[in-house]
């Protein structure tokens, strides 16, 4: 006989925004060089600003759900199986916008590969970067714990997941260009790990762990050829890690440590 019970149910929504401000120079270095050489006096901008302060903005929206179940079999009280489903949806919006005209009335964007080329930009207008990165991830995981005695415990765990990436670029593709929205690309990941712990007495224990996992690469700087492109990077590969450890632990009233 197998007894099932819901161990936990989590629905999480996170929305956050990060601002970073720094000076964006288009012609400042040229103007400063002329001033230092004495070729001509530098004049502060009156209407068309030659430099502005721009703000890097990122808005992250996470939606995730986690369902855990826990069961025991009547065949053995020493064996516990647990597992669940993990589903996540993420949208990361990244853009630059004019934060301060520094005395000017507007700023002319001189980057001819951007949609805002030649436009008179004011505070709040976007330029240089504007895209949404999208991630859909779903996975299954399971773990078996076996404790034949109060001193010995052994576990084996495994997981498999699929991560789907896509991107929509707003700054470097025309609104009618179908290439502004990328194709979806999938990365299959998995992990296997196991370990054991033996309590020598109430104070001392020894343990061993071993694991291997293959994880989807990070979206930023890996999956697509650049921040301004929706073309897939053919060299993007899963991150793979193997780890193993063996150690000794001590638990006392004044000292607790693992070696």
N, C-alpha and C positions, 0 to 999 in steps of 0.2 A: 504494500500500500504506500502511496506517495501523497504527502500532504503539501499543498501549495499555499503560499500566502504572499500578498503584495508587501514587499519590504519598503518601498518608497516610490513616490511619483513626484517628479519635479518639472515644472514649466518655468522657464526663465526668459525674461526679456530684458536686454540691456541696450541702452542707447546713450552714447557719449560723444562729446565733441572736444577736440583739442585745437588750440590756437597757438601758433608760433609766429612771431613778428621779426622781420629783419629787413635791412636795407637792400633794395634791388637797384643796381646801377646799370644804366644803359650807356650813358656817355660821360659819367662822372670822372672816370680815369683820364679821358682825353682832356676834359676841361681843367682838371687839376694839373696835368702835365703842362698845359699851356701857361697856367698861372705861375708854376714854379720856374718855367723857362723865361718868363717875363715877356712872352710874345703879345699877350693881351690881357687886360684885367678881366677877372671873372665876374659875371653879373648874375645875381640870383634870378631864378625863373619868375616870370610874371604871370603868364597864362599857360603856355605849354611846358609842363615840367619835364626836365631831362632825367630826373631820378625821383623815385618814389619809395615808400616803405610798403612792402608787401607782407601779407599774412598767409602762412601755411595753415590750412584748415583740414581737419579729418573728422568725419562723422562715422561712427561704427555702430551698427545695429546687429545685435545677436538675438536669435530666437532658438531656444533649445528645449528639448524634452528628454528626460531620462526615466526609464522604467526599470525597476529592479524587482526580481522575484527571488524568493528564498525557499528551499524545500529540504526536507529530511526524509529519508526512507526508514521504514520500520525494520528493514533488514539489518541495519547497523546504525547505532547512535553515534558512531565515530566518523561517519562520512557526511559532509555537508556540501551540497552543490548550490551555486549561486550564479546568476547571470542576468542579462538584460539587453535592452535596446537603447541605443544612443542616437538621436537625430538632431542635427543642427543646421541652421540657415543663417548666413552672414552676408551683410552688404557693407562694404567699406567705401565711403566717398572721400576723394582726395582732390583738393583744388587749391590754387593760389588766388588771392584777391587783393585789390588795392586797399591798403589800410590807411595811408596818409600821403597826401600829395605834396607835403613839405613846402607849402607856399604856392604851389601852382593851382590852376583851376581844373586841369585835366592832364592826362598822360596819354601820349600817342604810342601804341604798341607797334614796334618796328620789326617784329618777328613775322616774316611773310608766310610761314608755314602754319600759323595759327588762325583760327576762325575770327579772332578779334584784331587781326592785322589792320592797321590804319585807322582804327577806331579811337575816338576820344574817350578814354576810360576815366571813371570817377571812383570815389571810395565805394567799395562793395562790389565793383565789377571784377569778373574773373579773367585770368590770363595765365599763360605758361603751362598750367596743368589743370585738368578737370576730367576725372573719370570715376567710374564705379567698378569696384572689384566684387564679384559675387562668389560665394562658396556654399555648396550644399553637401553635407556629410551625413552619412548614415552607417551604423555599424552594429555588430552583435558581439557580446563578450560572455565568457563563461569561466567559472573557477570551481575547482574541486579541492576541498580541504579534508585531509585524513589525519585523525588524532587517535592512534591506538592506545595512547596512555596520556597521563597529565604532563609527562615530560617531553614527549615527542610529537611534533606536528609537521605534516608534509603538505605542500600545495602544488597544484599545476593550474596554470591559467592560459587562456588563449583569446584572441580577438581578431576580428576581420572587419574592415571598413572600406567604403568607397567615397572618394572625395571628387566632386565635380566643380571645376573652375570655369568661370566666364567673365567677360569684361565688356563694358560699354564706354567708349571714348567720345567725349563731347568737344574737345578742343582742336583736335587735329584731323577730324573727318567732317565732311559736310553733313548737315542734318538729313539729307536725302541719300547719303552714301550707305548702302547696306553693310559695308565693311566696318562701320563704326561700332557694331556689335559683333563680338567674336563668336566663333563656334565654341561649343562646350567640350571640355577635355576632362577625361576621367583618370584617376590614379587609384589603384587598388592597394590597400595597405593591410598588414597583418602583424601579429605579435604572438610569441610563444615564450613562456617563462615558467620556471619552477624553482622550488627551494624547500629547505627543511631547517627546523630549529630543534635543538635538544637542550633541555634545562638540566645542567649537571646537578645543581641544587637550587636553593631559593635565591642565590646571589649570582651564580655564574651560568652562562649558556654559550653554546657554539652554534653557528649557523652557516649555511651555504646557499647561494642563489645563482642562477644562470638564466640568461634571457637573450632573445634575438627579436628585433622588430624592423619592419620596413614601413616607413611613414611617407605620406605625400609631401612634396616640397612646399615651402612657403610660397604664397602667391606673389608677393612683392619681390621683384628682381629676379625671379626664377621661371615662372610659367610662361610669361610673354616676353617678347624680344626687348621691349623697353616700356617705360611709363607711357609713352605716346603712341604705342603700337598695339593693335589687337591680334597680331600674328603670333601663333604659338611657337614657343622655343622648343625646337626638336630635341635639344640636348637636355631638357628638364627630366630629371630622374628622381626616383624615391630616395629618401635618406635612409641608410641602413646602418644599424648599430648592433654589435654583439657585446654583451657584458657578462662578467662572472666575478663572484666574490666569495671569499670564505673568511669568517671572522669569529671574534670572541667578544662576548659582552659581559659586563659586570653591573650589577644593580645593588647599590647600598644606600644607607641613610644619608651619607654625605657625598657619595660619588656614584655617578652613572656614566658609562662610556661604552662605545663600541670600538674594537680594534680590528 
